[in-house]
Amino acid sequence: MAKAIEFRPVLPAAGQSTGIRENTMQRLGEAPVAHADAVLAAYDLLEQMHKSGTLDLLRGGLSAGGKIVEEVSALLVQPETIRGVRNLILLSKMMAGISPEAVERISRVLPQMDVQQTHTRPPSMFSLLRRMFSADVRRGLALGLTAAEALGKSTQPQPK
């Protein structure tokens, strides 16, 4: 059979008031003075949230409650959303494989290039052909051709 649990009342420690309620009320009365900076910061934050409309947004969100969850979950189960999230994950994995130093070098060089030559005549075919023999252009073309090759391979039908 079950044994009864002996009840032992919590006795206040030495120097404390006898009632838990009185102790709590005393601490509550002292709190605004002891934590004045934090209370003032909380009031400032509350005022900023009121002025920006954040409180109204939160109040509306709380009152809508389940309706927001229903709408978001209906949106998340659509095939387009699922494909978009999967593509975003795959793109982030792909971008993680590229060294940040390479991206930094490219981002530094691109603005320096004089690609937008709108005020001058277009380059001649001979000048373009001469640039084709540059090692940097060949390196860039090789990278572009590698990407095109990978894209072509990915479009082949997969055996089932």
N, C-alpha and C positions, 0 to 999 in steps of 0.2 A: 504494500500500500504506500501511498504517497505520504511524505512527512511534511508537516507544517513548517513554513519558514518563519523563523523568529523575527519579529519587528523590532528594529532598534532605531529610535528617532535620532536625526542628525543634530548633534549638539554644536552650538557656535563655538568657534575657537576663542581663546583668551583675548579680551579686548574688543570683541565684536558685539554688536547689539544682539539681543536675544531673538529677534524675529528676522526671518529671511526677507519678508516684505519690507520691513523698516530699513534693512541693509540695502536692498535694491533701490528704494526711494531715495536714500541718502546718496548713493552713488549716482543716480540719475540727476539729482539736484546739483551735484558737483561737476558733472560731465561738461556742461556748456563752458564753464570757466577753465577747466583743465584742457579742453580740446577746442578752444576758441578759434584757432587758426584753421583747423579742419572744418569746423562748422561754417565759418565764413567762406571757405573755398567751396564747400558743398552748395551754399546759397548762390555763389557766383556761377557755378556750373548749372544749377537749376535755372537761373535767370537767362543764361546764354541758350540753353535748350529751349526755353519758352520763346525767346526772341527769334530763334532760327526755325521754329515750327517743329522741332524734333519731338517735343512733348505731345503735340497734336498727332504726329505720325505714330508715335508709340501707343497713344490712347486708341487711335483708330485700328492699329494692328491688333491690340489686345481685344477690342470689341469684335473685330472680324474673326479672330481666333481660328476656328476650324475651317472657315471658308478659304483663308489664305493657304492653308496646308493642302486643301483639296485642289485648288487651282495650280499650285506649284507641283504637286504630285501628278496631276493630269498632264502638265507640260513636260515633266521629266520622263514620262513613259512613251512619248512620241518617238517614232523611229528617227526623225531628223535630229532630235536632241541627243539621242543615244549615239548616233554616228558622229555628231559634232564633238561630243565629249571624248569618244574614242580617238577621233582624229587629233584632238588637242593633246591627249596623253601621248600619242605616237609622235607628234611633232615636238613635244617637249623632250621626249627621249632622244629624238634625232638631234635636236639642238644641243642636248647635253653632251653628245659625242664630239661636237666641234670645240676646238680649244678656244678659250676666250682671247688668247693672244692673237690668233688668226683673225677673229672678228674685229678686234681692236685695230689691227693693221689695216684691214679693209675699210673700216669706218674712218680711219685717218686719211687714207689715200683718195677715197671717192670724192669728197668735197673739193679736193685740189685739182681734180681732172677738169679739163675745159670741155665738157661734153656738150654744153649748151652754146653752140657757136651760131646764134641766131643772126648776128650782125655781119657775119662774113659768109663768103661763098662756101658751099659744101666742098669737102676734100675731093681731090681728083682720084680716079681709080688707081693711078700709078702710086700716089702717096699712101693710099690704103693698102695696096699690095706690098709696098715697102715696109709698112708697119707689121704686116703679117709675118715677116721673117724675124721679128723681134722675139727674144727668148721669153719675155714676159707675156706677150700675146699668145705664143704657142702654149705656155703653161696654163693660161686662162682657158684657151680653147680645149686643151686636154681635160681640164676639170669639167667644162661644159659638156664635152662629148661623153665623159664618164657618167655624168648625171643623166644625159639623154639615153645612154645605153641601159642604165638601171631602170629608167622609166619604161623603156621598150620591153625589157624583160618582165617587168611587173604586169604588163598588159597582155601577156600570153595567157591563153586559157590553161587553167590548172587541171591536171588529171584528177578524176574523181575516184 
